[in-house]
Amino acid sequence: MSPTVPFDFVLSFVFGALIALACGPQVKQARSALFNPIFLGAILFEIFFFLPFGIYLYYFYTDWSWMYFFNPAHLLPRTVQILGLAAMAGYLGSLIIGYQLAQFLVRHDLEKTGRVILGLALLVLAIFSLLTLNRLFSIGSYDDFVAGQATLLMQHRVGYLNTLVGIVMAGSLFFMIRTFRASPRRH
C-alpha cells in the first residue's frame, strides 16, 4: 500500500467493491442500499482508517502524495489545501461508488460482473503502480525527486508507517467483513 492521491482513488473504489461483494448475501438481504450496517461499516472504515493516514501524508508529504506530477510549491497554499480537501472527499466518493456499484450488481444477481469489475480495478492499480514505481517508492520534495535525490520509501520512516498502517487496515477490513458475513440477521 502506497497512499498517494491517484493510487488511493482506485484503492478506495476497490475497498468499497470488495466489502459489498464479500458480504454479498447480507447486502442482498438489506432493505436499503444506503441505510444498512454494511454500507455504514464501509464508510466508517474509510473515515477511521483510510482518511486519517491520507490526511497525515498529504499534510507532511504533499509532493509525494501528488506523485511529483506537479510541484505543489508553485501553487498558492490555499490551492494546495483545496486540492487536499478534494482528494480526501474523492477517496470517500470512490469508496461509495465502488460499494454502490457492487451492491447494485449483487442485488441484481450479477456478482460475477462485480468480481470482473473488481478484478479490472485491481489490474488498473497494478498497471498504474508498475508504470509509476519510481514515483510511488521515492519520497522527498519535488525538487529532490527531479534531481534523483529522493529517499527510497522503505528507507524512510513513512515506509515503515505505511507498512504498519497497511497491516492494521487489512486486518480491520478482514475482521469487519468476517463479522458482517457471520451476521445472519436482516438489515
C-alpha positions as CSV (number, residue, x, y, z in Angstrom):
1,M,0.0,0.0,0.0
2,S,1.4,3.4,-1.0
3,P,-1.1,6.0,-0.2
4,T,-0.7,8.7,-2.9
5,V,-3.6,10.6,-4.3
6,P,-4.0,8.9,-7.7
7,F,-3.4,5.4,-6.2
8,D,-5.8,5.9,-3.4
9,F,-8.7,6.9,-5.6
10,V,-8.6,3.4,-7.2
11,L,-7.8,1.7,-3.9
12,S,-10.8,3.3,-2.2
13,F,-13.0,2.0,-5.1
14,V,-11.5,-1.4,-4.6
15,F,-12.3,-1.4,-0.8
16,G,-15.9,-0.4,-1.4
17,A,-16.5,-3.0,-4.1
18,L,-14.7,-5.7,-2.1
19,I,-16.8,-5.0,1.0
20,A,-20.1,-5.3,-0.9
21,L,-19.0,-8.4,-2.8
22,A,-17.6,-10.2,0.2
23,C,-20.8,-9.6,2.1
24,G,-23.0,-10.4,-0.9
25,P,-25.7,-12.4,0.9
26,Q,-26.1,-9.8,3.6
27,V,-26.0,-7.0,1.0
28,K,-28.8,-8.8,-1.0
29,Q,-30.9,-9.1,2.2
30,A,-30.5,-5.4,3.2
31,R,-33.7,-3.5,3.0
32,S,-31.9,-0.3,1.8
33,A,-28.8,0.1,-0.3
34,L,-27.8,3.2,1.7
35,F,-29.1,2.6,5.2
36,N,-27.6,-0.6,6.3
37,P,-24.8,-1.7,8.7
38,I,-22.5,-2.9,5.9
39,F,-22.5,0.3,4.0
40,L,-22.1,2.2,7.3
41,G,-19.2,-0.1,8.1
42,A,-17.6,0.7,4.8
43,I,-18.0,4.4,5.3
44,L,-16.6,4.1,8.9
45,F,-13.7,2.1,7.6
46,E,-12.8,4.8,5.2
47,I,-13.3,7.6,7.8
48,F,-11.4,6.0,10.7
49,F,-8.6,4.0,8.9
50,F,-8.1,5.4,5.4
51,L,-8.6,9.1,5.7
52,P,-6.6,9.9,8.8
53,F,-3.4,8.4,7.2
54,G,-4.2,10.1,3.9
55,I,-4.5,13.5,5.7
56,Y,-1.3,12.9,7.6
57,L,0.6,12.0,4.4
58,Y,-0.9,14.9,2.4
59,Y,-0.1,17.4,5.1
60,F,3.5,16.3,5.7
61,Y,4.4,14.8,2.3
62,T,2.4,16.8,-0.2
63,D,4.8,16.5,-3.1
64,W,4.9,12.7,-2.8
65,S,1.2,12.5,-2.3
66,W,0.8,14.0,-5.8
67,M,3.5,11.6,-7.0
68,Y,5.6,14.5,-8.3
69,F,3.3,15.0,-11.3
70,F,3.4,18.7,-10.5
71,N,5.2,20.9,-7.9
72,P,2.8,22.0,-5.2
73,A,5.3,24.7,-4.2
74,H,4.3,26.6,-7.4
75,L,0.7,26.7,-6.2
76,L,-0.9,29.1,-3.7
77,P,-1.1,27.5,-0.2
78,R,-4.9,27.8,-0.4
79,T,-5.0,25.9,-3.7
80,V,-2.9,23.1,-2.2
81,Q,-5.4,23.0,0.8
82,I,-8.4,22.9,-1.5
83,L,-6.8,20.1,-3.6
84,G,-6.2,18.2,-0.4
85,L,-9.8,18.5,0.7
86,A,-10.9,17.5,-2.8
87,A,-8.6,14.5,-2.7
88,M,-10.0,13.3,0.7
89,A,-13.6,13.8,-0.5
90,G,-12.6,11.9,-3.6
91,Y,-11.3,9.0,-1.6
92,L,-14.7,8.7,0.2
93,G,-16.6,9.2,-3.0
94,S,-14.6,6.4,-4.7
95,L,-15.4,4.0,-1.9
96,I,-19.1,4.9,-2.1
97,I,-19.1,4.4,-5.9
98,G,-17.3,1.1,-5.6
99,Y,-19.6,-0.1,-2.8
100,Q,-22.8,1.1,-4.5
101,L,-21.9,-0.3,-7.9
102,A,-21.0,-3.7,-6.4
103,Q,-24.1,-3.8,-4.2
104,F,-26.3,-3.0,-7.2
105,L,-24.7,-5.9,-9.1
106,V,-25.2,-8.2,-6.1
107,R,-28.8,-7.2,-5.7
108,H,-29.4,-8.0,-9.4
109,D,-27.6,-11.4,-9.3
110,L,-24.6,-10.1,-11.3
111,E,-21.9,-10.9,-8.7
112,K,-19.7,-12.3,-11.4
113,T,-19.8,-8.9,-13.2
114,G,-18.9,-7.3,-9.9
115,R,-16.0,-9.6,-9.5
116,V,-14.8,-8.8,-13.0
117,I,-15.1,-5.0,-12.3
118,L,-13.2,-5.5,-9.0
119,G,-10.5,-7.5,-10.9
120,L,-10.2,-4.8,-13.5
121,A,-9.8,-2.2,-10.9
122,L,-7.0,-4.2,-9.3
123,L,-5.4,-4.6,-12.7
124,V,-5.6,-0.9,-13.3
125,L,-4.0,-0.4,-9.8
126,A,-1.2,-2.9,-10.6
127,I,-0.5,-1.4,-14.1
128,F,-0.5,2.1,-12.6
129,S,1.8,1.0,-9.9
130,L,4.2,-0.6,-12.3
131,L,4.2,2.5,-14.6
132,T,4.9,4.8,-11.6
133,L,7.0,2.6,-9.4
134,N,9.7,5.2,-9.1
135,R,7.2,7.8,-8.1
136,L,5.5,5.5,-5.6
137,F,8.6,4.4,-3.9
138,S,10.7,7.6,-3.8
139,I,9.8,10.1,-1.1
140,G,11.0,13.6,-0.7
141,S,10.3,17.1,-2.1
142,Y,9.5,17.7,-5.8
143,D,13.0,19.1,-6.3
144,D,14.6,16.1,-4.6
145,F,12.7,13.7,-6.9
146,V,13.5,15.7,-10.1
147,A,17.2,15.7,-9.0
148,G,17.1,11.9,-8.3
149,Q,17.8,12.5,-4.6
150,A,14.5,11.4,-3.1
151,T,14.7,8.7,-0.4
152,L,13.6,5.1,-1.1
153,L,10.3,4.7,0.6
154,M,11.4,1.7,2.7
155,Q,14.4,3.6,3.9
156,H,12.2,6.4,5.2
157,R,10.0,6.4,8.3
158,V,6.9,6.8,6.1
159,G,7.7,3.4,4.6
160,Y,7.6,1.7,8.0
161,L,4.5,3.7,9.0
162,N,2.9,2.8,5.6
163,T,3.6,-0.9,6.2
164,L,2.1,-0.8,9.7
165,V,-1.0,1.1,8.7
166,G,-1.4,-1.3,5.8
167,I,-1.4,-4.2,8.1
168,V,-3.8,-2.6,10.5
169,M,-6.2,-1.6,7.7
170,A,-6.0,-5.1,6.1
171,G,-6.7,-6.7,9.5
172,S,-9.6,-4.3,10.2
173,L,-11.1,-4.9,6.8
174,F,-10.8,-8.7,7.2
175,F,-12.4,-8.5,10.7
176,M,-15.2,-6.2,9.5
177,I,-16.1,-8.4,6.5
178,R,-15.9,-11.6,8.7
179,T,-18.2,-10.0,11.3
180,F,-20.8,-9.0,8.7
181,R,-20.7,-12.3,6.9
182,A,-21.3,-14.1,10.2
183,S,-24.3,-11.9,10.9
184,P,-27.5,-13.8,9.7
185,R,-30.0,-11.1,10.7
186,R,-31.8,-8.9,8.2
187,H,-30.5,-5.3,7.9
